[in-house]
C-alpha cells in the first residue's frame, strides 16, 4: 500500500542531523528488502519497532507500512532488559532498534547500516509462535494508548483504515506538497503519526522530526528548517508564546492532546497565525478537526466538524443542575476508519462491550459549527449533588494573577463529596508571591462553593506523559504526600 511518492526530489525528511530527499528513499527500501530476506523475515512475522523522531526510524516505519508488515510501535520509555533489549509483547516475533551514528553517511543505505551501528534486530524470547488464522495476515499497526485515563491498552489498526484516516487529516488541514512541517510531538503516538507525519508524507511535504523538543531546540530548528506548519501540544503552544516574543507567521498550527486555554488560543493566533484544534484518540484516530477556513470564533470554541465517515451521538446524563447542562452529554463516536479492536499481550482480540460505537469518555455538545468538548467524564465529580468539571475550576484559577497553569485532580472524600486538589504552577515572570491560602481565598469570588478545591498545592512543574499530556494519575498518587508536606510548612 503506497504511503509515499518516491519520485519527489526537492521535498525532504530531516531530523536536524540527517536529511534525505524522497527520491533517495528507494535504495534504502531495497537494502531493507535484502536485510529482511537474509533473515527469512516475512509478512507473517509481527514486529516491534522502537520508535523515535529520527530519519532512520521514520524510514523503517514507512518501509513496514509500504511493504505491508504487521508491527507495533513503542517508545524508549518501555522496560529494558540487562542486554539493553526492550521488553516487547509475546505476539511480536522480532524487535527492531536503531542506533543513529553521529557520522554523516556516505550512501543512503548507510543511514540504516552504518558499520556496526544502525538497524539491529533480535528474536523475542517470549514469542508465542505464529497465528495461522487468515485474519492475522491482514497488515496491522499496533499502538499503545497513552494511559492518561487508565492502564495503557494495545490497539490494532488495519493499514487500509489508517490510510483513509491519513487522507482525512491531509484534506481537512489543507496540507500540500509545498508545506514544510515541524513535528515536535512523538510519532509513536497516533497524533504525531496519523495526523502530522503520515499525512505530510502522503502529500509529499518536507518534514522536520524533532526528538525531545524543548523551546531552545525548537527555535534553533525553526531557523534552520523554516516551517510553515507545526503540530504541537497545547503546553508547547504556551511555551512558544512565553519564549518567542516576536511574531512569526505560520500557515497553520495544529494543537491536540489536551485543553487549549482561551487566552492561549487568541494570543497564539495574533502572534503566529492560524491555530486549529484536533480531537481524536488512539482508537478512533482523528475524530474531528478545525479547518483553516473556519472563523477564529469557531476555531476557538469548537474542535471542528467531524471527519468524513465519523458519526457522533450524545448519551444523556442525569444532572441536578440540568439547566446549565442543556444539550450536553457523553460523546460517543462511530468511525468507519477507526480501530479493529483491542488485543491482549499475546495478540488475542479482546471483546468490545460497545459494538460499533466507541465511548470517548468526554462530555460535549454537537452543534452546526462543530463539536464542543467540555471535559472528560473522569475529570468531573459530584459535590453537593452538583456536577463539577475540573476544566471549569482550572480556568477560574488560571485567571488569578501570577498563575500560569492549573491541573485539578480528585482523591478521597470531603463533606461536599469528592475531594478536589488543585496543582498550581506560578508564572515564571510574575513578581507576585503565589501563596496557596491566597489562591483559595480568590476561589470564593470565582467559583460556586461546591466547586472550590479543598487543597491548593504549589508546584514548579507538572509531570508529563510521553505524548505531552499532563500525567494526572501521577499527580493523584502524589496528593497525600504533597498535602501533608504543604500543611507542615
N, C-alpha and C positions, 0 to 999 in steps of 0.2 A: 504494500500500500504506500503510495507516494506521499511523503510529508515535505519534500524539499526539492527545489529546482536546482539541479547540479550545473546548469549552464550559465548561471549568473556570475559575472566576472568582477563587477565593481562592488557588490554587497559582501560584507564580511561578518564573521563571528570573531569576537575578541574577548579576552578576559584581563587585559592590561599587561599580560606577559606574552601571550601568543595571539597572533592574528592570522586568520585563514579565510580566503575568499571561497564562496560557494562552489566555484568551478574547480577548486583544488580538493574537494571532498571525495570525489570518485576514487582516486588512488588509495585514500585511506580506507574506504569501504572494501576495496579489492584486497587490501592487506588483511583486513579483518575477516574476509571470506576465507583466506588461507589459514589464518590463525585458528578459527573455529573448526575448519575442515581437518587440520592436522591433529586436532584433539577429539575428533569424532563427536563434536557437539552439534546437535541438530535442533530443529524447531520443536521437537518433543521434549527437550530439556528446558525446564523452567529455571531461570537465572535470577540472581540478585545483584544489582549494581549499586555500589556505594557512590552516592551522587553528591557532587559539589558544583558550585558555579564556576566551571572552568571549560575551556575549549576542548581539551581531551575528553572530559566526561560528557560534554554535550555531543561530541561526535559518536561515542559509543551508544549513547541514548538514542540518537537519531538512527544509527545503524540497526539497533534492535527493533525499532519501530518499522523501519523500511523493509527489513528482512522478515518481519512478522514473527518475532520471537515473543514468548510469554516471559515477563520478567517483573521483578519487584524493585522499586526504588527505595533506598533507605539512606539515612544520614549518618555522618560520622559520630553522632551522639549515641549511636547504638552500642551495646555492650561489646567489648573487645576481649578476646582471649589472650593468653600469655604469648601466643605466636603472632600477635598483632593481627589476627584474623577476626573480624567482627562476627558475632553470632547471627546466623540467618535462620529463617524458619525451615523445618524439615521438608516442606514441599519443594524447596529450591535445590536443584542438583548441584549447581556451581555458584560460587561467589566471585564477583569481579571488583577489583580495586585498581585505582590509577594513581601512581606517584608521578607528579609532574616534575620534569627535570628543569633546573634553573638555567641550563644551557639552551641556546637557541637551536632548534632542529635544522638540519641541513636539507632534509626532504620532508614531504608531507607525512610519510609513514613513520618518521622518527618522532612525530608528535605523540604517538602511542607506543612506539617500540624503540626507545632511545637507550641503547646499550643494555645494561642490566636493570634499568628502571622502566617506568611506563606501565602498561597494562599487565596486571597479574591476575591469575585465575587459580582457584582451588576448588577441590571437590568437597562438598558439605558432608562431614562425618555423620550428621544426623539425618541425612537424606532418607526418605521413606520409600523410594522407588517410583517408577513412572506409573501414572494412572492411565489405563488403556482405554478409558471411555472416549467416545468421539467428541464429547463436549470439551474435553481438556485440550483438543487440538486447535480450538479457536484462539487466535492471538489475543492475549490478555495483558493488560498493565495492572499491576498490583501496587496499591499505595496504603500507607497507614494514615488514619485520621490524626489530627493534631493532639488529641487528648485534652482539649480545652473544656470539654463538657463531660469528662469521664475517662475511663481507660481507653487508650487508643485501640482502634479496630482495623482489621485488614479488609480492604475494599477492592473489588475486582471490576475493571472497566474493559470492555471489548475495544479493540483498536478502531473498529468502524464507528462506534458511538463516540469515542474520543475525537476522532477526526471531525465528525459533524459538530461536536461541541466547539472545537477549534475554529471551524468556519463561522459559527455563530458569533464568536468573540471578534474575529477579524472584521466581520461585516458591521457589527454594532458599533465597534470602536473606530471604524473607518481607517484601519491600518493599511498602509500602502508600501510598495517596494522601495520608494524613496525615503521612507522613515528611518530614523536612527534611534533605536530603542534601548534605554538603560534599564537593566533589571537587577536592582539591589536586594531583591527578595529571593529566597531559596527556590530552586527549580525541582526539589524533591517533594514539594507540596503542589497541589493542583492549581493554586492561584498563579504562582510563578511559572509553572509548567504549561498549564492548559489555557490560561488567559493571556500570558505575556510571551513566553519563549516560543512555544509551538505555533501560535498564530503569526508571530513575527517571522518565523522560518517559512511558514506556509505562503505568505505573501511576498517573501524574498526581501525582507528588510534587513538592514545591518543591525547587529545586536551586541551590546556590551554586557557580559555576565560579570557581576560583581560579587565576590566572595567576602562574607563578613563585613559588609559595608558599614562604615561609620561616616560621620559628617566630613571629616578632612579627606578621607579616601574618596568619597563620592565627589566632592568638589574638584579634586585633582583629576578624576576620571571624566568629569563633566567638561573640564577644559580640554582634555586630550581627545575625547570622543565626540563632543558637541551633539548630544542627543536632542531630539525634538519631541520624544515620547518617553515617559517613565512610568514604571509600575512600582508602587510604594505601599507601605502600611501607613495608616493614619499617624502612628507615632513618628515615623520617619518624615512625614509631611510637616509635623510640628517641629522636628529637629531642624529641617531645612529652613523653615520660617525663622527660627531663632538664630541660626548660624549664617544665613545668607541675607544680608540686609538689602543689597541692591536688587532691583527687578531683573528677571531673566526669563524671557518668553519661551514657553513650551507650546507646541501644538496641542498636547494632551498629557495630562497626568491621571492615572487610574489608581484609586485607593480602595483597598479591600481588607477584610480580616477583622475589623473592629469598628467602633463608632468614630465618626469624624465630627469633631466639635464644630458648632455653628460658626464661632469666631475664626477657627482654623480654616474652614471652608471658604469663607468670604475673603479673608486675608490672603490665602493662597491664590485664589482666582485673581485678585487685584495685582499680586506681585509676579506670579509665574504663569498665568493663563488658565485655560480651561481645565477644571478638575471634575472628574466623574467618579461616582461610586459603582462598585461591582459587588453583587451579592451572590453568594454561592456556597457550596460545601464540597467536601471530598467525595461525597456520594453522588450528588446531583450535578457537579460541575458548575458552570455559570448559570444561575437561575434567572437573574435579571441584571441589567447594567444600564447606566445612563448613556445618552448619546451626546456627542459634541454639539449636535444641532439643538439640543434642549435648552431652554432658558436657564439662567442662573438660579432662579427661584425653584424651578422643577428639579434641577440637579442637586440643589441643597436639601430640599425637603424629601425627595424620594431616592430610591436606588435604581430608578429607571423602570422601563417596561420589561415584562417577562421576555425571555429569549424565545425565538421560534421553536415550537414544539413543547413549550412549557405551559402547563396549566396550574393555576393556583386556586385554592379554596380556603375558607376560614372555618375553623371549628369553634363554635360558640363556647364561651366560658361563662361561668356564673360569678358575677361581680356584685358586691354590695353597693359600690359606687358606680352603678351601671351608667348613670348619666354622663360620667367622664369617659366611659369606655365604649360609647356607641359606635358601631361599625368596626369594632376591633375584635380580633380573635386569634387563635393559634394558627399559624400558617402551615398549610400542607401543600406539597408540591408533587406533580406528576410530570416526568420528563422523558420523552422517548429517546433521549441521548444520555440518560443517566446511567448509574452503575448497574452491573449484573447482579450484585448482591454482596453480602459479607461472607468471608471464609474464615475457618479456624487456622491454627498454626500448621496443621497438616494438609491444608489446602482443601478441606472438605467444605461444601456450601453450608451456610447456616440458614435456617428457616427464617423468613421475614414474617412479622406479625401484622404488617400493614398492607400487604398486597402491592398494587401498583403505586399507591400513594405513599409519599415519604414525609414523615413528621419532622419539620425543621427545628422544632423547639423554640421558635421565635414568635412573639406577638407582633401583629402588624395590621395594616389596612390595605385594601385593594381599591385603588381609585383610577379615574380616567387618565390622570397624569403619570401613573405608575404605582409602584409598590412602596409603601412606607413601612419600615421596620422600627418598631418602638423599643423592643428589648427582648431579651431571652426569657423564656419561661423559668429556667433555673437561675435567672438573675432577677427574681422578683419574690417577694414574700408577703404573707398576710399578717397585718398588725392591726389590732383593734377591729378586726373584721374587714379591713380595707386593704386593697392591693397596693403595694409599694414597689415601683420599678427602681432598680439600682441606678439606671441611667438618669432618672429624674433627680435623684439625690446627688449624683455625681455632677450633673450640670449646675445644680444650685450652688454647691460648694466651690466649684471651679469659677463661679462668678465673684468670689471673695478676692479682694486684692492680695497679691502675694502667693496665690495658689496656682500652680501650673497644671497639675494632673491629680485626679481623684479616682480611686477604684474602691467600690463598696463590695463587701462580702458578708455572708451571714453564717453564724455558728452559735448554737445553743439557744436558750430561751430567755425572754425578759417578761416583765409584767404586761407588755403590749403585744407579745407574740414572739416571733423570731427575732433574735438579737442581730443588730446591724453594726458593722465595723467599717469605718471609712479610712482608707490609707491615703494620705495627702502628701504630695510632692511639692515643696516650696519652689517658686520661680527662682531661677539662678541669678537674675539681675535685680531682684527686689531688695529694697533696703528695709522692708518691714520684717520684724521678727515674728515668725509664724509660731503661735502657741496653740496647743490643742484646745485648751479651755476657751480661748477667744473664738476659734472656729466654731465650736459647738454653740457658743452664745449667738453667733451670727445666724446659725441654722434656725433659731426660733423665729427670726424675721423672714426667712427664706422658704421654709418648709412647714407643712402642717405637722402637728405634734406627733402623729403616728409615724411620720417619715424621718424624724430626727434620729441620727445614729446614736447608739448607746456609747460608743467609744470612737474617738478620733486619734489616729496614730500617724505621727510624722515620720516619713521615710525620705532618704536621699534618692533612691532608685527603686524601680519595680522589677520583679523577676519576669523574664520573658520566655516564651516558648520559642523553639527554632523558627517558627513561621512569623515571629514578630508580635504575636498576641500576648497580652498580659497573662501570666500564669496564675490564674485565680485560685487554683487548687493549692498551690504553694503558699499563697497569702492566707488562705483559710487555715492551713496547717500551722502557720506562724502566729495565729491570733492569740493563743494562750500565753506564749512567751512574751510577745510584744506588749500586750496589755499589762501583764504583771510588771515588766521592766519599766514601762512608761509611768505606771502608777507609783512605783517606788522612787522615781526620780522627780 
